[in-house]
Amino acid sequence: MMRTAGLTKTFEGGVEAVKGVDISVEAGEIVGFLGPNGAGKSTTMRMLTTLLRPTSGTATVAGHDLLGDPREVRRRIGYVSQGGGVNLMAPLADDLELQGMLYGLSRPAARSRYHEVLARLDLAGLEERVGGALSGGQRRRFDIAFALLHDPRLLFLDEPTTGLDPQSRANLWEHIRSLRDEHGVTIFLTTHYLDEADALCDRLLIIDDGRIVAEGTPAQLKGGRTLDEAFLDITGRSLREEAGV
Ligand SMILES: Nc1ncnc2c1ncn2[C@@H]1O[C@H](COP(=O)(O)OP(=O)(O)OP(=O)(O)O)[C@@H](O)[C@H]1O
């Protein structure tokens, strides 16, 4: 479903955010992408979703070449950015319909498609509300609903549960699992919550300082430790933001 080789990104000014990353994700997997602050997760995610051009390296994403065929990649993937972006002031139904039509659906087809997606995410009936009148968990599920309108086979989620209470996080995990189990969507997500990575992901990749430093199932990486302990053993204990400053 996704394969990269030697992907790098050097920003203007010389920051080497990603230093040669090889990632493979099989169809039907839920893969977690972990790493300390500034490790290169969002930069990698933005390259894989065509938002940022790699400095070097190659990648095939959802069956298409990332650099040669980014439009086809975009057609086949969904992306939910950190923080999301539902309209807080206008009824969500209007934006859902508009987005469906931007994907080339007729108005009736766009409506029927979003009703189907909202039902999947337990959001039916809430689309007449403005985003500001939803709970944090409902808002995150709407972010995902927007990303699913064009029926992508591969979904990228950047820190999907940040800021949610434990109930809403657990509920979102259920929805993410059912997207995979019942609808066959492959999922690649970043998170700082190691309990989440442990509970939700089939396989984990750990990136540190722009390089993949560990990879395996949660059980393999833990090797008898908690995932927090394993993560600190692998990536060290120094504070990255302070080192960065
Ligand atoms: N547009 C940019 N220009 C210059 N440097 C950047 C830019 N975007 C990110 N960086 C740098 O690239 C490195 C990787 O950042 P990135 O946001 O990918 O990390 P991250 O793993 O997503 O971190 P976090 O967990 O804090 O979200 C950091 O050193 C960051 O400061």
Ligand as a Chemical Component Dictionary entry (heavy atoms), coordinates in Angstrom:
data_LIG
# 
_chem_comp.id                   LIG 
_chem_comp.type                 NON-POLYMER 
_chem_comp.pdbx_formal_charge   0 
_chem_comp.three_letter_code    LIG 
# 
loop_
_chem_comp_atom.comp_id 
_chem_comp_atom.atom_id 
_chem_comp_atom.alt_atom_id 
_chem_comp_atom.type_symbol 
_chem_comp_atom.charge 
_chem_comp_atom.model_Cartn_x 
_chem_comp_atom.model_Cartn_y 
_chem_comp_atom.model_Cartn_z 
_chem_comp_atom.pdbx_ordinal 
LIG N1  N1  N 0 9.109  24.609 7.393  1  
LIG C1  C1  C 0 10.185 24.294 8.116  2  
LIG N2  N2  N 0 11.360 24.975 7.974  3  
LIG C2  C2  C 0 12.454 24.639 8.698  4  
LIG N3  N3  N 0 12.492 23.623 9.594  5  
LIG C3  C3  C 0 11.360 22.937 9.781  6  
LIG C4  C4  C 0 10.150 23.217 9.065  7  
LIG N4  N4  N 0 9.183  22.331 9.465  8  
LIG C5  C5  C 0 9.770  21.547 10.383 9  
LIG N5  N5  N 0 11.060 21.902 10.582 10 
LIG C6  C6  C 0 12.042 21.255 11.464 11 
LIG O1  O1  O 0 12.150 19.917 11.053 12 
LIG C7  C7  C 0 12.313 19.057 12.185 13 
LIG C8  C8  C 0 11.217 17.995 12.172 14 
LIG O2  O2  O 0 9.969  18.611 12.433 15 
LIG P1  P1  P 0 8.589  17.810 12.412 16 
LIG O3  O3  O 0 7.494  18.816 12.588 17 
LIG O4  O4  O 0 8.557  16.926 11.239 18 
LIG O5  O5  O 0 8.735  16.933 13.728 19 
LIG P2  P2  P 0 7.622  16.050 14.476 20 
LIG O6  O6  O 0 8.248  14.726 14.715 21 
LIG O7  O7  O 0 6.343  16.086 13.715 22 
LIG O8  O8  O 0 7.475  16.833 15.847 23 
LIG P3  P3  P 0 6.196  16.999 16.827 24 
LIG O9  O9  O 0 6.075  15.730 17.564 25 
LIG O10 O10 O 0 6.641  18.110 17.725 26 
LIG O11 O11 O 0 5.004  17.358 15.984 27 
LIG C9  C9  C 0 12.307 19.951 13.413 28 
LIG O12 O12 O 0 13.644 20.259 13.735 29 
LIG C10 C10 C 0 11.574 21.185 12.920 30 
LIG O13 O13 O 0 11.972 22.330 13.644 31 
# 
loop_
_chem_comp_bond.comp_id 
_chem_comp_bond.atom_id_1 
_chem_comp_bond.atom_id_2 
_chem_comp_bond.value_order 
_chem_comp_bond.pdbx_ordinal 
LIG N1  C1  SING 1  
LIG C1  N2  SING 2  
LIG C1  C4  DOUB 3  
LIG N2  C2  DOUB 4  
LIG C2  N3  SING 5  
LIG N3  C3  DOUB 6  
LIG C3  C4  SING 7  
LIG C3  N5  SING 8  
LIG C4  N4  SING 9  
LIG N4  C5  DOUB 10 
LIG C5  N5  SING 11 
LIG N5  C6  SING 12 
LIG C6  O1  SING 13 
LIG C6  C10 SING 14 
LIG O1  C7  SING 15 
LIG C7  C8  SING 16 
LIG C7  C9  SING 17 
LIG C8  O2  SING 18 
LIG O2  P1  SING 19 
LIG P1  O3  DOUB 20 
LIG P1  O4  SING 21 
LIG P1  O5  SING 22 
LIG O5  P2  SING 23 
LIG P2  O6  DOUB 24 
LIG P2  O7  SING 25 
LIG P2  O8  SING 26 
LIG O8  P3  SING 27 
LIG P3  O9  DOUB 28 
LIG P3  O10 SING 29 
LIG P3  O11 SING 30 
LIG C9  O12 SING 31 
LIG C9  C10 SING 32 
LIG C10 O13 SING 33 
# 
